Amino acid sequence: MTIDPFRRRITALTDKLLHPTVKRGAVLPWVGAFFFSLIVVLFNLDSGLSPGGSFDEFEVGKVADRDVISEHPIIYEDEKATRLRLEAQEQLVPAAFLYSNRATEELKNRWNSFASLAESSLMGGHSQEAFRLGIQSEFPGDFQSNILDLLYNADDSSEVLRDCGEVLMTMLERGIYSMPQTGIEHLNPDVVELIRQSGSRIEKERVPLQGITIRNNAVDTLAVIVAAGSYTPQFIQLAPQLLKPFLRENVSYSPENTIQNIVETRQKTEPVIRNIEQGKRIIKKGFIITEEEMMELNALRMSLPGNDMNIVFADMLFLLILFGLLFYYCGKHVISRNLRDRETYLVSGLSALYIAGTVLVKDISIEFMPVSVLVPTALVMMLPSILIHSRLALVLAMTLPLGAFLTGSFDMPSYIFALVSGVVAAYSLQGAEKRMDLVKSGMIIAAANIIAMIAVLLWQRFPAGVYPQALFWAAFNGIASGMLVLGVLPPLEHALNAATTFRLIELSDLNAPILRRLFTAAPGTYSHSIMVANLAEAACQDIGANPLLARVGAYYHDLGKMENPDYFVENQTDYNRHDDMAPRLSATVIRSHVKLGVEKARQLALPRGVTDIISEHHGNSVITWFYSKALKQESGDSKKSAVNVDDFTYPGNPPRSRESAVVMLADVTEAAVRTLDKPNAVKIEKFIQELIGKKVEYGQLALSELTFRDLEAIKKAFVRVLVGYYHSRIEYPKVENQKTNKEENSRDTSNPEDTKKDAQ
């Protein structure tokens, strides 16, 4: 017989990738929990619009029919005054103008071209007419003929041109502004801002609006500059006419920079802040409501939580973060597996109910006590601790009270009390095996609550007279939580089909009707199951798995054999029914006990963990005995190809939990060791090592997360249990006659040493 190990490994890996348990928990329950909590939080914010009712009846100019008093100090922004200040600041913003280096350079180049042409013509000895025509051909329409004639006949034309260039440069440096028709009338009426940019360097200067030069007054500005200098009359006459064609705008209005200045001014403008002292009578009964009083009333309205959008959005973000983290971490990151759908609904539902409950009780006034004493935090944490895992309960105990604190339901004392109660509840059920242990757990939580309450009262410096009442309610919170779990747990166990400690202990009772039926119908299978349970329990204890789940799973793993017990070797005596059956039919009967066992488990509503052990205790391994027999019976290559290994393969999946894998190994070990002749410790250990090696080789343990260290511990546990079971006994000598036998029996019975040897 040859079985392809590579094929087994590929099958196991593919099954691992495609199996639903690797997918993250359902998103829908967490989304629903988030929106439910958000609605409750926001509704509670809106429910407290005013301490004395609605403010809608108040209007400016009406007589107030009741007083409105500020119950807390209020700091608010006077929007009207702030708006007036902002408008004034905006009107002081100067219009921004951008100095154009490019336009300036173009005007300079154009003047230089004219000056060079004029000087070259003068130096070349051109006639007056040729000089005039040469200039007009290059600069048509820019100069009148008489001006060019004056330049030609000037005493020192070159000096005139040089001085004109200097005056032009002065004007261009100061800037000639292009003023927009509209857009700056609402800005600063006295100054403008001139922005000069050279590479990465930016310079800004304030220029008086009355002193700027525009194209219309450029000649006048030029005349002022010329008049201020020591120039000849001839130059004073020529300069304005020669420079007029070159007096063009090189400074333009910049809406972008102006808007940026306005935005910066708005950001720098401080709002007008008003104060309303606590206890101030904002509205006086019988008096006419003024505009100022109405403004203060609106400030009071907006200071209430339901109208503060910052608080609303903060609560939304807090809840989003809370449920997002719970969705991400509640599962494989905490308990090394993903939550099942029912477990996800439980955890998300408890989280939403806890947040909603804290919101609903936060307005209840309890003198000298934190409001969280009214919230059964311990109950909410005990349920996932029992039904799923204590580590998950610890995560909830640390996050849910924090969520209530961040959304404003808890103050600091309430948060501390709830945190202590929840953390203690998460681990108070460690080792609990009886439902009475829930009551004991409630007592432990009550003691922790009392200690937390004392710390809170001392921290807040309350008088000694409040201690008895506060400590009573703290203890009652813990005890009531433990008692309530007794009533809530059974229906949740059934709804979640959870393998809790309490339910597993009930199922481990060997007097259960189904186990009694197994004992009657298939006594060999019953004995086999008991031995497998002993092996699995011992191994799980050594590797830190759940020994109780493994024991119960072993008890029920072969329930399917009750239908046809005589077809299984442990229930046979002298006659083996498979001797007269075809190998394929025999394999079909053997394989069917897994499916039948799963069906019975579902009829009995056994926990999911137990059902998984039943369906996985053979994995998808091959029934080697009948597969080999089928191969031997087939002769010839053509017939041999008709033997399909799938017909001899168990229909289950490889184990996906450590407990299920241990039961598989215990099952095959117990059955196989029975075949050993005179088993001893060495034989048993070597044989078990081979059995485990084959399971590893064929990929049956690939999904179970068992390590090599775990496998070594499992082997040692199996050896320890089996060696104790198959211990060697002394070999009694044969008796020769009846009399001798009777004497020997009499002597054995009365001899303590012989009795001791027999017991060994």
KABEL-V374630 format. One record per residue. N is the residue number from 1. RES is the residue in three letters. SS is DSSP state (a for helix, b for strand, c for the rest). OMEGA is omega in whole degrees, -180 to 180 (999 if undefined). D_LAST is the distance of its C-alpha to the last C-alpha in Angstrom with 2 decimals. Layout:
N:RES:SS:OMEGA:D_LAST  N:RES:SS:OMEGA:D_LAST
This chain:
1:MET:c:179:41.83  2:THR:c:178:43.37  3:ILE:c:-174:43.12  4:ASP:c:179:45.44  5:PRO:a:-179:43.56  6:PHE:a:179:46.91  7:ARG:a:179:47.71  8:ARG:a:-178:44.45  9:ARG:a:179:45.17  10:ILE:a:179:48.73  11:THR:a:-180:47.65  12:ALA:a:-179:45.17  13:LEU:a:179:47.82  14:THR:a:180:50.49  15:ASP:a:179:48.32  16:LYS:a:-178:47.59  17:LEU:a:-175:51.29  18:LEU:a:-175:52.35  19:HIS:c:-175:49.68  20:PRO:a:-174:51.22  21:THR:a:179:48.75  22:VAL:a:179:50.35  23:LYS:c:179:53.63  24:ARG:c:-178:54.62  25:GLY:c:-177:54.59  26:ALA:c:-180:57.56  27:VAL:c:-173:60.73  28:LEU:a:180:62.38  29:PRO:a:-179:60.31  30:TRP:a:176:61.04  31:VAL:a:177:64.70  32:GLY:a:178:64.90  33:ALA:a:180:63.22  34:PHE:a:-177:65.70  35:PHE:a:178:68.77  36:PHE:a:180:67.64  37:SER:a:-179:67.10  38:LEU:a:-180:70.37  39:ILE:a:-180:72.35  40:VAL:a:-180:71.01  41:VAL:a:-178:71.76  42:LEU:a:178:75.26  43:PHE:a:179:76.05  44:ASN:a:176:75.11  45:LEU:a:-178:77.37  46:ASP:a:-175:80.27  47:SER:c:-178:79.74  48:GLY:c:-175:81.00  49:LEU:c:-180:84.39  50:SER:c:180:86.14  51:PRO:c:-178:85.45  52:GLY:c:-180:88.31  53:GLY:c:-178:88.53  54:SER:c:177:90.19  55:PHE:c:-172:92.99  56:ASP:c:-175:94.80  57:GLU:c:-177:97.54  58:PHE:c:177:98.89  59:GLU:c:177:101.80  60:VAL:c:179:104.35  61:GLY:c:178:107.47  62:LYS:c:177:105.84  63:VAL:b:-178:105.43  64:ALA:c:180:101.81  65:ASP:c:176:100.59  66:ARG:c:177:97.63  67:ASP:c:171:96.44  68:VAL:b:-176:93.91  69:ILE:b:177:92.29  70:SER:c:-178:90.10  71:GLU:c:178:86.77  72:HIS:c:179:85.79  73:PRO:c:-177:87.76  74:ILE:b:172:88.73  75:ILE:b:-176:89.86  76:TYR:b:179:91.49  77:GLU:b:175:93.77  78:ASP:c:-173:97.37  79:GLU:a:-179:97.65  80:LYS:a:179:101.41  81:ALA:a:178:102.13  82:THR:a:179:99.72  83:ARG:a:178:101.47  84:LEU:a:178:104.85  85:ARG:a:-178:103.65  86:LEU:a:179:102.17  87:GLU:a:179:105.39  88:ALA:a:179:107.42  89:GLN:a:180:105.17  90:GLU:a:-180:105.36  91:GLN:a:176:109.15  92:LEU:c:179:109.16  93:VAL:c:180:107.31  94:PRO:c:174:109.83  95:ALA:b:-177:110.23  96:ALA:b:178:108.65  97:PHE:b:-175:110.85  98:LEU:b:178:109.63  99:TYR:b:-176:111.83  100:SER:c:175:112.13  101:ASN:a:-178:112.30  102:ARG:a:180:112.94  103:ALA:a:179:115.96  104:THR:a:-179:117.35  105:GLU:a:179:117.03  106:GLU:a:179:118.75  107:LEU:a:177:121.67  108:LYS:a:180:121.98  109:ASN:a:-179:122.01  110:ARG:a:177:124.64  111:TRP:a:-180:126.88  112:ASN:a:178:126.47  113:SER:a:179:127.51  114:PHE:a:-177:130.62  115:ALA:a:180:131.53  116:SER:a:180:131.09  117:LEU:a:-178:133.24  118:ALA:a:-179:135.95  119:GLU:a:-180:136.08  120:SER:a:178:136.15  121:SER:a:179:139.00  122:LEU:a:-179:140.94  123:MET:a:-178:140.42  124:GLY:c:178:141.37  125:GLY:c:178:144.83  126:HIS:c:175:144.49  127:SER:c:-178:147.26  128:GLN:a:-180:146.74  129:GLU:a:179:146.55  130:ALA:a:178:144.14  131:PHE:a:-178:142.00  132:ARG:a:-178:141.97  133:LEU:a:179:141.23  134:GLY:a:179:138.46  135:ILE:a:-177:136.63  136:GLN:a:178:137.15  137:SER:a:179:135.84  138:GLU:a:-179:132.51  139:PHE:c:-174:132.29  140:PRO:c:175:134.26  141:GLY:c:-177:135.18  142:ASP:c:-174:133.67  143:PHE:c:173:136.94  144:GLN:c:-176:140.47  145:SER:a:-178:143.21  146:ASN:a:179:145.02  147:ILE:a:179:141.85  148:LEU:a:178:141.42  149:ASP:a:178:145.10  150:LEU:a:179:144.72  151:LEU:a:-179:141.77  152:TYR:a:-175:143.79  153:ASN:a:-180:146.75  154:ALA:c:-179:144.73  155:ASP:c:-180:145.71  156:ASP:c:-176:142.19  157:SER:a:-179:140.11  158:SER:a:179:137.16  159:GLU:a:178:136.91  160:VAL:a:180:137.04  161:LEU:a:-180:134.20  162:ARG:a:180:132.11  163:ASP:a:177:132.63  164:CYS:a:178:131.85  165:GLY:a:180:128.54  166:GLU:a:179:127.60  167:VAL:a:179:128.46  168:LEU:a:180:126.46  169:MET:a:179:123.41  170:THR:a:-179:123.73  171:MET:a:180:123.80  172:LEU:a:178:120.92  173:GLU:a:177:118.79  174:ARG:a:177:119.53  175:GLY:c:173:118.68  176:ILE:b:-167:120.58  177:TYR:b:171:118.57  178:SER:b:-174:118.13  179:MET:c:177:118.01  180:PRO:c:180:116.37  181:GLN:c:-180:118.35  182:THR:c:173:115.57  183:GLY:c:-179:112.13  184:ILE:c:-177:112.91  185:GLU:c:-180:115.07  186:HIS:c:-179:112.13  187:LEU:c:-176:111.15  188:ASN:c:-176:112.55  189:PRO:c:-173:116.35  190:ASP:c:-175:117.10  191:VAL:b:171:114.98  192:VAL:b:180:113.13  193:GLU:b:179:110.34  194:LEU:b:-177:111.12  195:ILE:b:176:108.11  196:ARG:b:-180:108.58  197:GLN:b:177:105.86  198:SER:b:-175:105.95  199:GLY:c:179:102.80  200:SER:c:-178:99.87  201:ARG:b:-180:102.20  202:ILE:b:178:103.37  203:GLU:b:178:106.16  204:LYS:b:178:107.17  205:GLU:b:177:110.35  206:ARG:b:-178:112.11  207:VAL:b:177:115.65  208:PRO:b:-177:118.19  209:LEU:a:-179:118.96  210:GLN:a:-176:122.69  211:GLY:a:-179:122.67  212:ILE:c:-180:121.05  213:THR:b:174:123.11  214:ILE:b:-174:123.18  215:ARG:a:-177:125.23  216:ASN:a:-179:127.96  217:ASN:a:-178:128.67  218:ALA:a:-180:127.83  219:VAL:a:178:131.56  220:ASP:a:178:132.21  221:THR:a:178:129.32  222:LEU:a:-180:130.70  223:ALA:a:179:134.11  224:VAL:a:-180:132.63  225:ILE:a:-178:130.90  226:VAL:a:-179:134.05  227:ALA:a:-179:136.17  228:ALA:a:-179:133.92  229:GLY:c:179:134.45  230:SER:c:-177:137.48  231:TYR:c:179:138.49  232:THR:c:177:141.90  233:PRO:a:179:143.63  234:GLN:a:179:143.44  235:PHE:a:-180:139.64  236:ILE:a:179:139.42  237:GLN:a:-175:141.34  238:LEU:a:-170:139.33  239:ALA:a:-178:135.74  240:PRO:a:-177:135.00  241:GLN:a:178:136.41  242:LEU:a:-175:134.76  243:LEU:a:-176:131.31  244:LYS:a:179:131.33  245:PRO:a:-176:129.86  246:PHE:a:179:126.93  247:LEU:c:-179:126.07  248:ARG:c:-176:123.09  249:GLU:c:171:119.89  250:ASN:c:176:117.04  251:VAL:b:-176:115.07  252:SER:b:179:113.46  253:TYR:b:-178:111.69  254:SER:c:179:107.85  255:PRO:a:-178:106.29  256:GLU:a:180:102.75  257:ASN:a:177:103.24  258:THR:a:179:105.01  259:ILE:a:178:102.13  260:GLN:a:177:99.70  261:ASN:a:179:101.81  262:ILE:a:179:101.76  263:VAL:a:179:97.96  264:GLU:a:178:97.54  265:THR:a:177:99.91  266:ARG:a:-179:97.95  267:GLN:a:-178:94.72  268:LYS:a:-178:96.34  269:THR:c:180:98.05  270:GLU:c:177:96.26  271:PRO:c:177:95.93  272:VAL:c:-175:97.69  273:ILE:b:176:95.05  274:ARG:b:179:95.70  275:ASN:b:171:93.72  276:ILE:b:-178:93.21  277:GLU:c:177:92.08  278:GLN:c:-180:89.51  279:GLY:c:-180:91.27  280:LYS:c:178:94.43  281:ARG:b:-177:96.23  282:ILE:b:178:96.71  283:ILE:b:-179:98.46  284:LYS:c:-179:100.63  285:LYS:c:178:101.23  286:GLY:c:180:104.88  287:PHE:c:178:105.82  288:ILE:b:-177:106.72  289:ILE:c:179:103.96  290:THR:c:179:105.10  291:GLU:a:179:104.03  292:GLU:a:178:102.35  293:GLU:a:178:100.38  294:MET:a:178:99.31  295:MET:a:177:98.08  296:GLU:a:177:95.98  297:LEU:a:177:94.67  298:ASN:a:176:93.57  299:ALA:a:176:91.85  300:LEU:a:179:89.95  301:ARG:a:-177:89.03  302:MET:a:179:87.78  303:SER:a:178:85.74  304:LEU:c:-172:83.53  305:PRO:a:-176:80.16  306:GLY:a:-178:80.89  307:ASN:a:179:83.96  308:ASP:c:-176:82.67  309:MET:a:176:81.87  310:ASN:a:179:80.16  311:ILE:a:-180:77.61  312:VAL:a:-179:77.25  313:PHE:a:177:76.59  314:ALA:a:178:74.28  315:ASP:a:178:72.16  316:MET:a:-179:72.12  317:LEU:a:179:70.94  318:PHE:a:-180:68.29  319:LEU:a:178:66.84  320:LEU:a:178:67.07  321:ILE:a:-178:65.18  322:LEU:a:-176:62.57  323:PHE:a:174:61.75  324:GLY:a:178:62.13  325:LEU:a:179:59.50  326:LEU:a:178:57.15  327:PHE:a:-176:57.67  328:TYR:a:-172:56.97  329:TYR:a:-179:54.00  330:CYS:c:-178:52.21  331:GLY:c:-172:49.80  332:LYS:a:-179:48.49  333:HIS:a:-175:49.81  334:VAL:a:-174:47.81  335:ILE:a:174:44.74  336:SER:c:174:44.44  337:ARG:c:177:45.58  338:ASN:c:176:48.77  339:LEU:c:173:49.26  340:ARG:c:-175:49.35  341:ASP:a:-179:52.67  342:ARG:a:178:51.63  343:GLU:a:178:50.18  344:THR:a:178:53.43  345:TYR:a:179:55.46  346:LEU:a:-175:53.37  347:VAL:a:180:53.65  348:SER:a:178:57.33  349:GLY:a:178:58.15  350:LEU:a:-180:56.52  351:SER:a:-180:58.37  352:ALA:a:180:61.69  353:LEU:a:180:61.27  354:TYR:a:180:60.40  355:ILE:a:-180:63.49  356:ALA:a:180:65.67  357:GLY:a:179:64.37  358:THR:a:178:65.10  359:VAL:a:-176:68.58  360:LEU:a:-177:69.28  361:VAL:a:-172:68.27  362:LYS:c:-179:69.89  363:ASP:c:177:73.22  364:ILE:c:-176:71.76  365:SER:c:177:72.97  366:ILE:c:-176:70.33  367:GLU:c:174:71.74  368:PHE:c:-178:69.76  369:MET:c:174:66.71  370:PRO:c:-176:65.66  371:VAL:a:-179:66.10  372:SER:a:176:62.57  373:VAL:a:177:61.30  374:LEU:a:-176:62.47  375:VAL:c:179:60.41  376:PRO:c:-179:56.73  377:THR:a:-179:55.65  378:ALA:a:179:52.07  379:LEU:a:-179:51.87  380:VAL:a:-179:53.13  381:MET:a:-179:50.49  382:MET:a:-177:47.52  383:LEU:a:176:48.01  384:PRO:a:178:47.64  385:SER:a:-180:44.83  386:ILE:a:-171:42.81  387:LEU:a:-176:44.06  388:ILE:c:-178:44.23  389:HIS:c:-179:43.15  390:SER:a:179:43.67  391:ARG:a:176:45.44  392:LEU:a:178:48.01  393:ALA:a:179:48.57  394:LEU:a:177:49.17  395:VAL:a:179:51.82  396:LEU:a:-179:53.53  397:ALA:a:-179:53.39  398:MET:a:-175:55.26  399:THR:a:-175:57.79  400:LEU:a:175:58.85  401:PRO:a:177:60.08  402:LEU:a:177:61.85  403:GLY:a:177:63.52  404:ALA:a:179:64.69  405:PHE:a:-177:66.04  406:LEU:a:179:67.92  407:THR:c:174:69.52  408:GLY:c:180:70.78  409:SER:c:-180:68.62  410:PHE:c:164:66.82  411:ASP:c:-175:68.40  412:MET:a:177:66.48  413:PRO:a:179:65.00  414:SER:a:179:63.90  415:TYR:a:-180:62.33  416:ILE:a:-180:60.37  417:PHE:a:-179:59.09  418:ALA:a:-180:58.07  419:LEU:a:180:56.40  420:VAL:a:-179:54.22  421:SER:a:-178:53.34  422:GLY:a:-179:52.45  423:VAL:a:179:50.35  424:VAL:a:180:48.29  425:ALA:a:-178:47.88  426:ALA:a:-176:46.66  427:TYR:a:-179:43.58  428:SER:c:-177:43.18  429:LEU:c:177:40.76  430:GLN:c:179:38.14  431:GLY:c:179:34.71  432:ALA:c:-178:36.34  433:GLU:c:-180:34.19  434:LYS:c:-179:36.16  435:ARG:c:175:39.82  436:MET:a:178:40.21  437:ASP:a:176:39.52  438:LEU:a:177:42.93  439:VAL:a:177:44.58  440:LYS:a:177:42.78  441:SER:a:177:43.97  442:GLY:a:177:47.46  443:MET:a:177:47.28  444:ILE:a:179:46.33  445:ILE:a:178:49.24  446:ALA:a:179:51.52  447:ALA:a:178:50.71  448:ALA:a:178:51.45  449:ASN:a:179:54.65  450:ILE:a:179:55.79  451:ILE:a:179:55.37  452:ALA:a:180:57.24  453:MET:a:178:59.96  454:ILE:a:179:60.48  455:ALA:a:-179:60.85  456:VAL:a:-180:63.36  457:LEU:a:177:65.38  458:LEU:a:-179:65.53  459:TRP:a:-178:66.60  460:GLN:c:175:69.39  461:ARG:c:178:70.48  462:PHE:c:179:70.43  463:PRO:c:-176:71.29  464:ALA:a:-177:68.58  465:GLY:a:-178:69.78  466:VAL:a:-174:68.39  467:TYR:a:-176:64.81  468:PRO:a:-179:63.57  469:GLN:a:-179:64.68  470:ALA:a:-179:63.47  471:LEU:a:178:60.00  472:PHE:a:-178:59.67  473:TRP:a:175:60.37  474:ALA:a:178:58.08  475:ALA:a:180:55.16  476:PHE:a:178:56.17  477:ASN:a:-179:56.09  478:GLY:a:-179:52.41  479:ILE:a:180:51.31  480:ALA:a:178:53.39  481:SER:a:178:51.90  482:GLY:a:179:48.34  483:MET:a:-179:49.49  484:LEU:a:179:51.43  485:VAL:a:179:48.45  486:LEU:a:-179:46.74  487:GLY:a:-176:49.65  488:VAL:a:-171:50.33  489:LEU:a:-176:46.82  490:PRO:a:179:45.94  491:PRO:a:177:49.07  492:LEU:a:175:48.70  493:GLU:a:-179:45.07  494:HIS:a:-178:46.36  495:ALA:a:-179:49.44  496:LEU:a:-175:47.61  497:ASN:c:-172:44.56  498:ALA:c:178:42.65  499:ALA:c:178:38.89  500:THR:c:180:38.96  501:THR:a:-177:35.93  502:PHE:a:-180:36.94  503:ARG:a:178:37.41  504:LEU:a:178:34.17  505:ILE:a:176:32.28  506:GLU:a:-179:34.16  507:LEU:a:-179:33.29  508:SER:c:178:29.57  509:ASP:c:-178:29.48  510:LEU:c:176:27.48  511:ASN:c:176:29.83  512:ALA:c:-175:32.75  513:PRO:a:-176:34.80  514:ILE:a:178:34.55  515:LEU:a:175:30.75  516:ARG:a:176:30.72  517:ARG:a:177:33.13  518:LEU:a:179:30.94  519:PHE:a:-179:28.00  520:THR:a:-174:30.42  521:ALA:a:-176:32.31  522:ALA:c:-176:29.65  523:PRO:a:178:26.12  524:GLY:a:177:24.77  525:THR:a:179:26.72  526:TYR:a:179:25.51  527:SER:a:177:21.81  528:HIS:a:-179:22.88  529:SER:a:179:24.84  530:ILE:a:-179:22.05  531:MET:a:177:19.88  532:VAL:a:179:23.03  533:ALA:a:179:23.71  534:ASN:a:179:20.43  535:LEU:a:-176:21.19  536:ALA:a:-179:24.85  537:GLU:a:180:24.42  538:ALA:a:-179:22.21  539:ALA:a:-180:24.73  540:CYS:a:176:27.74  541:GLN:a:-177:26.60  542:ASP:a:-178:26.44  543:ILE:a:178:29.86  544:GLY:c:175:31.66  545:ALA:c:-178:32.27  546:ASN:c:-176:32.11  547:PRO:a:-179:28.48  548:LEU:a:177:29.65  549:LEU:a:179:32.10  550:ALA:a:180:29.56  551:ARG:a:-179:27.12  552:VAL:a:178:30.02  553:GLY:a:178:31.41  554:ALA:a:177:28.17  555:TYR:a:-171:28.11  556:TYR:a:-170:31.65  557:HIS:c:-179:31.92  558:ASP:c:179:31.80  559:LEU:a:-178:33.99  560:GLY:a:180:36.42  561:LYS:a:179:34.20  562:MET:a:-177:34.88  563:GLU:c:-179:38.29  564:ASN:c:-173:37.18  565:PRO:a:-175:33.42  566:ASP:a:-180:33.72  567:TYR:a:-179:34.90  568:PHE:c:-165:31.61  569:VAL:a:-177:28.94  570:GLU:a:179:26.01  571:ASN:a:-178:28.01  572:GLN:c:178:29.14  573:THR:c:-178:27.99  574:ASP:c:-171:30.20  575:TYR:c:177:33.37  576:ASN:c:-176:33.95  577:ARG:a:-177:37.22  578:HIS:a:178:37.87  579:ASP:a:-177:38.51  580:ASP:a:-177:41.89  581:MET:c:175:42.77  582:ALA:c:-178:44.57  583:PRO:a:-178:42.48  584:ARG:a:178:44.69  585:LEU:a:178:44.29  586:SER:a:179:40.51  587:ALA:a:179:40.52  588:THR:a:179:42.80  589:VAL:a:-179:40.42  590:ILE:a:-178:37.43  591:ARG:a:-173:39.56  592:SER:a:-175:40.85  593:HIS:a:177:37.63  594:VAL:a:180:38.26  595:LYS:a:179:41.77  596:LEU:a:179:40.79  597:GLY:a:178:38.05  598:VAL:a:178:40.64  599:GLU:a:178:43.06  600:LYS:a:179:40.62  601:ALA:a:179:39.78  602:ARG:a:176:43.50  603:GLN:a:180:43.99  604:LEU:c:-178:41.32  605:ALA:c:177:42.92  606:LEU:c:180:39.68  607:PRO:c:-177:40.18  608:ARG:a:-179:41.52  609:GLY:a:179:38.45  610:VAL:a:179:36.20  611:THR:a:178:38.83  612:ASP:a:178:39.00  613:ILE:a:179:35.29  614:ILE:a:-176:35.75  615:SER:a:-173:38.79  616:GLU:a:-171:37.43  617:HIS:c:171:33.80  618:HIS:c:-179:35.06  619:GLY:c:173:38.08  620:ASN:c:-179:40.69  621:SER:c:-177:38.47  622:VAL:b:175:39.14  623:ILE:c:-167:37.27  624:THR:a:-176:36.92  625:TRP:a:-176:35.80  626:PHE:a:175:38.90  627:TYR:a:177:41.15  628:SER:a:180:40.34  629:LYS:a:179:40.80  630:ALA:a:179:44.16  631:LEU:a:180:45.27  632:LYS:a:-178:44.48  633:GLN:a:180:46.40  634:GLU:c:178:49.42  635:SER:c:-179:51.73  636:GLY:c:-177:54.70  637:ASP:a:-176:55.36  638:SER:a:179:57.31  639:LYS:a:-178:54.56  640:LYS:a:180:51.80  641:SER:c:180:53.57  642:ALA:c:179:53.08  643:VAL:c:-179:49.31  644:ASN:c:-178:49.19  645:VAL:a:180:46.04  646:ASP:a:178:46.81  647:ASP:a:-177:46.18  648:PHE:a:-177:42.55  649:THR:b:178:42.07  650:TYR:c:-174:40.46  651:PRO:c:-176:43.21  652:GLY:c:175:41.58  653:ASN:c:174:42.09  654:PRO:c:-178:39.74  655:PRO:c:180:37.82  656:ARG:c:175:40.06  657:SER:c:-180:37.67  658:ARG:a:180:34.59  659:GLU:a:180:32.56  660:SER:a:179:33.81  661:ALA:a:179:33.03  662:VAL:a:178:29.44  663:VAL:a:177:28.98  664:MET:a:-178:30.58  665:LEU:a:179:28.20  666:ALA:a:-179:25.13  667:ASP:a:-178:26.57  668:VAL:a:-180:27.20  669:THR:a:-177:23.92  670:GLU:a:-179:21.77  671:ALA:a:-175:23.99  672:ALA:a:-177:24.18  673:VAL:a:178:20.56  674:ARG:c:-177:19.99  675:THR:c:-179:22.30  676:LEU:c:176:20.30  677:ASP:c:-179:19.23  678:LYS:c:-178:15.71  679:PRO:c:173:15.60  680:ASN:c:-174:14.46  681:ALA:a:-178:15.72  682:VAL:a:180:19.05  683:LYS:a:-177:19.78  684:ILE:a:-178:19.04  685:GLU:a:-180:21.16  686:LYS:a:-178:23.96  687:PHE:a:180:24.04  688:ILE:a:179:24.24  689:GLN:a:178:26.95  690:GLU:a:-179:28.93  691:LEU:a:180:28.69  692:ILE:a:179:29.90  693:GLY:a:179:32.58  694:LYS:a:179:33.96  695:LYS:a:178:34.25  696:VAL:a:-178:36.12  697:GLU:a:-177:38.25  698:TYR:c:173:39.38  699:GLY:c:-178:40.29  700:GLN:c:-179:37.86  701:LEU:c:-173:37.05  702:ALA:c:-176:40.62  703:LEU:c:-170:41.46  704:SER:c:-179:38.29  705:GLU:c:174:39.11  706:LEU:c:178:35.69  707:THR:c:176:36.04  708:PHE:a:176:34.37  709:ARG:a:177:32.63  710:ASP:a:-179:31.34  711:LEU:a:178:30.13  712:GLU:a:178:28.24  713:ALA:a:178:26.60  714:ILE:a:179:25.78  715:LYS:a:-179:24.19  716:LYS:a:178:21.94  717:ALA:a:178:20.99  718:PHE:a:-179:20.20  719:VAL:a:-179:18.08  720:ARG:a:-178:16.11  721:VAL:a:-176:15.53  722:LEU:a:177:14.93  723:VAL:a:176:12.51  724:GLY:a:-179:10.36  725:TYR:a:-179:11.07  726:TYR:c:-179:10.86  727:HIS:c:-177:7.68  728:SER:c:177:7.56  729:ARG:c:178:6.17  730:ILE:c:-180:8.07  731:GLU:c:-178:11.56  732:TYR:c:176:13.06  733:PRO:c:179:16.76  734:LYS:c:177:19.52  735:VAL:c:-176:21.37  736:GLU:c:-179:25.15  737:ASN:c:-177:26.46  738:GLN:a:-176:26.02  739:LYS:a:180:26.36  740:THR:a:180:23.78  741:ASN:a:180:21.32  742:LYS:a:179:22.18  743:GLU:a:-180:21.91  744:GLU:a:179:18.47  745:ASN:a:178:17.31  746:SER:a:180:19.08  747:ARG:a:-180:17.58  748:ASP:a:-177:13.89  749:THR:a:-175:14.83  750:SER:a:-176:16.56  751:ASN:c:-179:14.43  752:PRO:a:-178:12.32  753:GLU:a:179:10.61  754:ASP:a:178:9.76  755:THR:a:179:8.62  756:LYS:a:179:6.32  757:LYS:a:-180:5.05  758:ASP:a:179:5.28  759:ALA:a:178:3.74  760:GLN:c:999:0.00
